[in-house]
Amino acid sequence: MQIMETKQTTKMRIATGLLLICVLAAALSGCNTQIQAADLMAGVSANTTAGKAADDAFIRAQADLSAALFRAAAAESRGESLLISPLSIQLALAMTANGADGQTLAEMETLLGSGIPLDELNEYYRACADALPSADGYQLHIANSIWFRDQQGLTVEKDFLQRNADYYGAQAYKAPFDGQTLKDINNWVKQNTNGMIDRILDEISAETKLYLINALTFDAEWAVAYEESDIRDGAFTSYGGEKRTVEMMHSEESKYFSGDSAVGFLKDYKDSKYAFAALLPDADVDLYAYIDSLTGEKLLQTLGSFKSGSVAVTMPKFSYDDELRLNGLLENLGMPTAFDNGKADFTRMASCADGNLFIGDILHKTFISVDERGTRAGAATAVAMNSESISVPELTVTLDRPFVFMILDNTNGLPIFIGAVTDIQA
């Protein structure tokens, strides 16, 4: 696990702050927890809205942001395996933007939607979340919550709660921000990631007045799972040059990419609603040089360039977690005002007698596990099917060195996850 510190951590201790947390789990197990915080949603019921279906402008904006987040995170975690969820980050930021005004809001609108107004972004994100399918064999769950410190002088704006209920289904709680609240927040995260992320906070700062949390979980079986005979030991060379003996999964897939300094493949999950995409830079191309070349346009172009044809695939099993502090990354991407305790404007969220609200920290914690059954829940089992073929593959892709991967929503072709595997530990 890795934690990135890109700005002074003391910043969150000099004024009244809010903490934005994005969490994601891609391999799940069951749990049941109880939250004791007071429910703030009494009298606030979500209005019915159909949202706005993703169009080219929205898809381009989200691809641009996904690529920018991935490039920036990779630059600060060189040599380490990396995983982010652009969708989780986008939803958490959009919730927060509903409490912003002035320059703070303008910067967040530019980052999230390349200038698309927040009212439209809310509609897009609502439709996007509603359109993400779940069924037997593939499940995607999104949960959002807002936590307010229970104290005199902190007044929550009702419209902020209403908008986040309408568009993001957000729960809202009021709590004393004591030891029990710490347990409640960690329990909420544990519950809404089905136990894969059991703790997001170690303590609650005295200066933190609000938490905004997005949790996103993904659980899917392969459309064609692996037989036991498809799994054999093989060699993986890490980014640092160390050779590892790992379990390799062998299959024949039907969609491949070749060109522009990389080869790759698509492997569908059950019912082809989601897909796993892998991109292996050419042997003479550095992994980080390749990642740095991934603009939003190139990302969409690459994902739209996969061809139908037989491809022999060798892919390692892998599992890891990651923890990122996104403050400096997002400041550099164009939203510095939200982190400035003197300039941030979150007056549409709440007012606080103690001082001006600003973002003290944005934490993003992820977990992924990929094996012969899929990207899966601990209790899920896929039906193993023979993937052998008598045809001669048109291409061979062997992921035996660092590679980029994505988990895609096949409806709009955007990544829910995007990561890079640089090493595999036994």
N, C-alpha and C positions, 0 to 999 in steps of 0.2 A: 504494500500500500504506500501511496505517496501523497504528500501534502505540499501544494505549491504555495509559497508566500511571495507575492508579487508587490505588495505595498506594506507600509508599516502597520503592524497589528495594533499599535497603540491608538490608531485612528478611531477605532470603535469605542474607545473609553473616554473620549473627550467631550462628548455631547450625547444627546438622546438618540438612540439608534434603533434601527429595525434590522432584522436578520432574515435573509431570504435563503431558503434551503431547497434544493432540488435533489430528490433521491430516485434511484432507479434500480430495479432488480430484474435480471433476465433468467434466473433459475430460482425456483420458488419452493417453499415448503409451508405447511399449514401452521397457524397459531391462532390463539384467541386471547385478547387482552381487553381490559376495562379502563375507560377513561373517566376520571373524576372531575374534570374541569367543568365549569358552568357553560351551558350552551347559550351563545349570544344570538342565535337565529330565531328566537321567539318573536313572532310578529313579522319575520322576514321570510316569505316563501318565494321560491323561484318562479318567475314568469315563463311561460312557454314561448320559445323562440326557435325558429327553424335554422337560423344561422345563414351563412352565405357560402355556397359551394366554392371550393378552390378553383381559381382561374389562373391563367398564365402569369399575371402580375404577382399574385400571392405566392405561387409555386416558385417563381424566380427569386422573390425576396427571401423566402425560407431557405432555398438552396444556397443563396449568397451568405446568409447568416450561418447555416450549418457548416459550410466550408470554412468561413472565417473563424468560427469557434474551434473547429478541428485544427486548423493551421496554427492558431495561437496557442492552444493547449499543447500541441505536439512540440512546438518550439521551446516550451518551458518544461517539458518532461523528457527531453532527449535521452534515448537509450532505454526508457522504461515503457512497458506496455501501457496503453492508454485506452480509456473508454469514456465517451460522453453520450448523453442523450440530448440532441438538439431540441427535440420536442418537449422534454421535461423542462429544459432551461427556458424555452420560448413561453410555455404556459405560466411558469413561475414569474417571469418578467412581465408578462401581459397582465396578470393579476395585480402586480405591484403598480404598473402604469396606470391602472384605474384610480389610484390615489394620488397621482402626480399632476402637476400643473406647470405652466410656463415653460422655461427652458428645459427643465427636468423632463417634462412630458415630450417636448419636441425631440430631444435626443433619443428617448426611448422609442418613439414612433419611427424615427429614422433607422435605428438599429433593427427593430423588430420587423418593419415592413417597408423599408426604403421610402418612408414618407407616407405610407398608407395611414389615414387617420385611425385613431384608436377605436372609435365606434365601429369602423369597418373591420379592424383586426379582431375585435371581440366576436363579430359575426362569423368571420372566417374560422377562428379557433373553435367556436362552438360547433360549426358544421364539420370541421376536421375531426374533432373528438367523437362526435356522434357517428361519423362514417367509419371509424376504425372497428372492424368486425371482431366478434368473439363467438366461438362455437366449440363444440366438442373437438378437442385436438389443437385448438389455438385460442388463446385468451390474452387480451390486453386490457388492463384495468388502470384507470386514471382516478386519482383522488387529490383534492385540494383542501387545505385548511389554513385558517388565519387565527393567530393566538394574540390576545391583548393582555397586557399587564393590568391587573385590577388595582387601580390606585386613583386617588383624587387628582383632578387636573388633567386626566387623559380622557378626551372626548372623541368617540368614534363617529365618523360620518356615516349616516344610515345609507346614503346613496352608494357609498363604497361597498358596503355589505351587499346591497341589493344587486349591483352590477356583477359582482363576483359570484353571487348565487345564481343569477340569470344565465351567465355565459360559461361559468366554470364549475358550477355545482359546489362551491366552496362552503365548507363548514366553518363556523366562527366560534371561538371559545374565549371566555374571560377567566383569568386565573391569577393567583398571587405571585407567580414566578418564583416559587420556592422549590424545595426538594420534591414535593409531590407533583408540581407542574413539570419538572424535569422528567419524572417518570411518565407522566401523561403524554408529553410530546414524543418521547422515545417509544412509548407503547403505540401511539398513533402511527408512527413511521413503521414500526415492526408489523402492526396489523395490516397496514396498507401496502406492504411489500411482502406479505405472506411469510415473514420471519427471516428473509434473506438479509435485510439490513435491520439489525436489532437495536442499534444505537446511533443517533445522529449528533447528539449533544453530550458533552462531558460536564458542562456547567452552564449556568445562565448568568450573563453579565448584569450588573446592577444598572447599567445604562441602556440595556435593551428593553424596548417597550412593546415591540411587535415581532412576531414570527410569521412569515408566509411560506408555506410548504407545499410543494408538489411531489407526489409519489406516483411513479409509473412502473407497472410490472408487466412483463411479457413472458408468456409460457406457450411454446408451440412444439409439436412433434414434426419430424420430417415427413414430407409426402411419401417418400420411400426411405425407410429406415435401413440401417445396416445389419447384415447378418454377422454372426460371430466370426465367420471366416473372412469377412471384409476388414477385420481389424488386426494389424500386425505391427510389430515394433519397427521403428524407422529412426532416422537421424534428423534432428533439427539444429541448425546453426544459428545461434543468437546474434543480435546486433553487435555484441562485443566479440564475436568470433568463437565462443564456446560451443562445442558440439554436445547435444543432449540426445539421449535415447528416449523416445516418446512413443506413445501409441498413435499410429496413423490409421485413418479411416479411408478406405478405397471405394470409389464408386464411379459410375459413368453418368454424367449429367447431359442435359440437352441444350444448354444455353451457354455461350462462351463469348469472351471479349479478347481481342488481340490487336495491339497497336498502341501508339502514343506512349511508348516506354513502359508498357505493362501488359500482362495477360491476366485473364480472370474467368470466373464462372458465376452463374446463378444457381442456387439450389433452393427449390421451393419447400415451404412448410406445407402442412396438410391443407388441402383445398386451394392452394396457390393464392391465398389472401395476403401472405407475407412471404418474403424471400430473403435468403442469406446471400450476400454478394461478397466475393473475395477478389482483391486486386493485388497481384504480385509484380512489383517493379522489376524491370529487366535486371539481369545480374550486374550490369555496369552502372546502374542508376541507384544512388543512395536513397534509402527509404525517406529521409526527411526532405531531400530535394524534391522527391515525387509528391509528398504531402504538401509542401510549400507551393507546388504548381496547381493544386486543386482549388480553382475558383468555383463559384456557384455554377457558372456557365459550363465549365469543363466537367463538373460533377454530373449535371443533367445530360450533357452530351455523351459522357462515358456510359452512364446507366441506360441511355437510349440507344446505344450502339451494340448491345449484346445481340449475337446472331444465333439462330437455331442450328444445331449441329452437335454431333457427338464429341464429348470432351472427357478424357480420363482424368479424374481428380484424385489427388491424395491430400488429405487434410488432417492436421493433428487434433486430437482432443485438447481442449484448453479451458482453464477456469482461473479467474482472478478478480480482484476488486480494485477500485481506484477511488481516491478522494482528492478533490481539487478545490482550491480557493480561487474564485473567479473574479475577485475585485479588480485587480490590475489589468487582467485580460479584457474585461468589459470597458474599463476606463479607456484603454488604448483603442478599442473598437468604436468609441464615439459616444459613450454616455458617462463622462466624468462628473457631471453636476450632481447626479444622484448620490454620489459618495462624499460630497463636500458638505460638511456639517454647517457651514455658513451660507451656502447657496442652494442646497437642495430644497425643493418645494413639493412636499407631500401633504399639503393642506386639504386636498380632497379625500385624504385617507383618515386623518385624525389630527387633533391639536393636542399639544402637551405643554403644561405649565412649566415643566422642567427644562425645556429647550426645543430647538428645531429638530424635526425628524430627518434623518438621512439613513442611507444603507450602510450599516457597519460591516457586514460580511455577507457574501454569497457563497454557500457551500454546496458542492455537488458530489454526491457519493453514489457509486455504481458497483454492480456485481454482474458477472456473466459466467455461464457455464455452457459449453458446447460439447456434446458427446454423441454417441451412436443413436440415441433416441431423439435428439433434437436440442433445442434450447428450451429447457424443460422445468417443470415442477418436480420436486423430489418424489412425489407419488405417481406421477404420470408415466405411462408406458405406451410406447408406440408399437404397432404391429410390425415386426421385422419382415421385410420383403426383399427378395433377391434383386439386386441391381445389376447383375451381370448381363452382358450382351455379346452377341456374336459379331456385331458390327465393328469395323475398324475406326477408332476415334480419330477425329479430324485434328484434335489438339490435346496435348497433355499439360495439366497444371499441377505442379507439385509444390505444396506450401511447406517447404523445408527450410525456409529462412524468413526473415521479417516480412509481414504483409499487412495490408489495410483490409478491413472488413466492414460491412454495413448490414443492418437488418432493415429491410425496406417494407413500407406499406405499398403494396402493388397497385392500389387505387390511384395514388397521385405520384408514385415513384420517388418519394422523399424518404430520407433515412430517419428511422426512429432512434437507432443507435448508430454510432460510427466510432471505430476504434482502430488501433494498431497493435499487433502482437509482435513484440521484439524478443521475447524469451519465453520458454515454457519450463516451469519448475515441476519436477516429479512430485 
